[in-house]
Amino acid sequence: MKLSWLKTFVLIADKGSFSSAARELDLTQPAVSKHIALLESHLGTKLIDRDQRQVTLTEAGQALLPYARTIIKTLEEAEQAVRSLSASVRGTLNIGASTIPGHYVLPQLIRRFRERYPQVQVNLEITDTEKVWQQVLEHKICLGAVGAPPSSLALEAVPFATDEIILVLPTTHPLAGKEMIPLELLPQLELVGREKGSGTRQTVEERLRQKGFPLERLRVVAEFSTTEAVLAAVEAGLGGAFVSRWAAENRRHKGNLCFCRLEGLSFERKLYLVYSRHRTLPYLAQLFLSFATKQ
């Protein structure tokens, strides 16, 4: 049963005609008739008798009317209560984030959160994954967003978004344009990458180890502390790199680099919101966590 059917039914009862109800609801008369037909079908009984002169409720329609009014009124009051609560929520929420969620996922999520709670100020500090874990453990921040699940059992991790790490190459590279390359070719590639604390690096190294690939065979020629620097190095022809699809998509569309994948390997991953298991989350952090995981 849909609320719109009940609203149509109540208006017809109040106005005494289908055409008046249609004007009030800004619907066509056939659409109003359809609402009533669907409501009657759902309840398995006729609710309204009508002839050319008047509309009258059947015995079933008269029984339904007070309940329909109560349902509509209760839902309107519930909506008003929620709006009032949203308007009263205020304060400051501090979040720490690693590069990928911080630069490419959270800004849009924070915008939507503030549309719901406009009196909340959100401060976002971006660093690497391991430092975010440490900040949460030391209670410097209550909530962090990272690209790898925490190693500490003292932290709870809740997935809130998905990502894929891909191999990007300069457009001038001999393998540019190939969608898949064999894993055995990986040691021949010169690579640039993120620093040790990076969640992207941790995910790549973990998947390669699971595949039995020795990490010492990687030819890493340079390391950078930001994903943007890694991508700029790839564009400059310094080497290939494993980076988040979130970060590289715009550059690929501009034709500045190429995407490819390794045969038999998936680098899909989840992004996580992390918080301490041993400390109650502040109300604003609870709100944000609930909001983020329902998007």
N, C-alpha and C positions, 0 to 999 in steps of 0.2 A: 504494500500500500504506500502510495506516494503522498507527501504533504500537499503537493499541488492539486491532487484530486480532492482532498478534504477542503482546501481553501475554495475551490470552485463550487463544491457542494454547498458550503455555508453561504457563499455569496448568492447563489441561486435561491436558497431559502430566504435570505434577507431581502433580495431585490424582487423576488417574485417572477423573474423571467431569465431565460438563457441569454437573450440579447443584452440586457443590462449588465449581467455578470461578465459577458464577453467584453463590453466596453470598459468596465472597471479593471479587468485583468489585462487589457490590451491584447486580447486574443480574438481569433475569428470564432464565429458561432459554431462551426463544425468542430473546432478544437475543444470548445467547452463541452459540446455533446460527447466528444470522445473521452474526455476526463470522466464524465459521469458513467459512460458505458464501461470503462475500465474499472471504476470503483464498484459498480454493480456486479460486474463479472468476478471481481476479487472476493466480494462478500457473498456472492451467490444468491442475490435477491434484488428485487426492484426497489429503488429508493424514491423515485420521483414519477408522478403521473402528470402528464401535460396534454392539453388540447390547444385549440387555437386561441383560447381566451385566457387560460390561467395555468399556473404551475402549482401543484400540491404535493406535499410529501406523503409517501405511503406510511403505514404503521412502522415499517422498518426504518424509513427515513427519519421519522420523528424520534425514534429511539436512538438513532445515530447522532442526531444534531447536537445535543449537549456534550457528548463525548468529543465530537469533532471540534467544537469551540474550545474545550478544555485542552485538547492536544495542541491546537494552534497557539493558544495563549501561553501554555507552558513552554513551548519551544521558543516563542518570542522572548519570554522572560529569561530563558537560558542563554540565548544569544546576547541579550543585554547584559547579563551578569558576566559573561566572558569578556565582552568589550570593556566593561568597567574594570575588570581585573587587569586586562592588558594595558589599559590607560594608567593604572596605578603602579605598574611595575617600573621601577627606576633604579639607577645605580650604575656602577662601573664593573665590567667584566674583563679580566685580563687573561689572554690566551697566548700560549707559546706554540710555535709551529715550525716544523721543518720546511725546507724550500718548496717542495711540490704542493702540499696542501696550503701552505702560507701564501704563495704567490698566485696559484692557479685555481684553487677550489674555495678557500674560505672567503675571499672578498665577495663573491656572489651570494654565498650562504649568509654572511653577516648582513648584507643588504636586505635580504628577505627577512631575516630575524628582526632587524630594526623596523621594517615595515609593520611587523606584528607588535613590537615593543619599542616604540619611538623614543621613550624616555631613558633607554639604556645606552650607555656609551661603551663601545667595545674597543679595547686596546690590544693590538696584535704585535708580538715580537717574534721575528723570524731568525732561526739559527739552525743548527743541524739536529738530526734525530736524537743522538746520544745526549746532547746538552738539554734538549727538551725533557727527556726522561729524567735527567738529574735535577732539573728545576722543579719538576713535579714531586720527586722524592724529597727534596729539601723544602717543600712547601713554599717555594718562591712564587709559583703559580699553581692554580688549582686544576687547570685543564690544559692539555696539550694535544696537538694534532700532528701525527707523524706518519711516515711511509713504511714503517716496519713494526711488528709487534714487540713489546718490551721484553727484555731478558730478565728483568726483576719480577719476582712473584709478588712484590709489594704494590705493583701497578696493575690496574684493571684496564683492558683495552677493548673498545667497542667499535666495530667497523661502521663507517659512515659514508664511504665513497669507494669507487673502484678505479683502478689505474692499470696501464700496461706499459712496461718498460720495453723500448724498442732500440734496435741498433741503427744509428744514423751515420751516414757517410757523406763526404763532400761530393758534389755533383760531378767532379772530375775523377773520382775514384774508379778504377777498373771494374769494380763490382757494383757500382751505382746502377740502379735500374733493376737489379735482381730482387725479386720478392723474397726468395729463400736462399741461404747459403749454407753449405755443410759445416757442421761443427769443427771438422778437421781443418778447415781453412782459417779458423779464428786465430791460431798462433801466428799467422802470416800478416795479420792486420796490426798496424800501429794504432794505439788507442789513447784517448785522453779521458780523464775521469774525475769524479768527485773525491773529496778527502775521506779519510777512514771513517769518520763519524756519520757519513751520509747513509740514509735509509735506502736510497736507490742502489748504492754500492753494496750494501749488506744483502739486499735481495738478489742482485745479480750473482754475487759470490756464492751465496747459499744454493741457488739453483744450479750453478756450474758444478759445485761440489757434489750435489745430489746426482748429477749426471756422470760423475767420475772424472770430471775435467780438472787437471792440476792447475791451480791458480798461478803457479810460477811460470806457466807457459804463456800467460798474457803479456803482450808487449806494450806496457803502459809507458808512454813517453812524456806525459805531463799530467799533473793533478791540479784541480782548481777548487776553490771554496764555494763557488756558486754554479748553478746550472746554466745561467746565462753566459758565463765565461766559457763553460764547456762547449756550448752551442756555437759561440763566436769562434772558438778554436777549430771546430769542425768546419765551419764555413771558410775559414782561412786556409784549410787544407792540411792542418796539423795531424789529423788522424780521424778515425771513427770514434763513436762513443755510445755507451748505453745510457739513455735518458728517458724520462717520462714522456709519454705521448702527449699529456696535457701541455708540457713545456715546448715541445717541438712542432706541434701541428701548424701553427701560423707560419713558421719558417719554411715548412715543406710546401704549403700552399703558395708561398712566394717564389718557390723554385730554388731556394738557397741550399737545400740538402735533400737527401733521399732516405727513405725508410727501408729497412729489410729485417728479416727475422732469421733466427738460427733453426735449422731443421731439427725437429724432435724436442725443442725446448720452448716452454711457455714462460713468459715473464709477467703474466698477469698477477696483480696483487691487490690487496685491500689497503685503504687508508684508515687510520685509527684515531679515535679520540681516547686519550689516556688520562687516568686520574688515580689518586692514591686509594688503596683498599682500606687504609687505616684512618682515613679522615673523611668526615661527612662533607659532601659537596655543598658549597653555598647555593642558595636558592637560584640565583641567576645562572650559575653553571649547570644546575639541574635542568633549568628551562632550555638552555642552549643545547645540552646533550639530547634532550627529548626531541627538540625541534630538528636538529641535524640528522638524527637517525630515522626520522619519518619522511625525509625529503626524497 
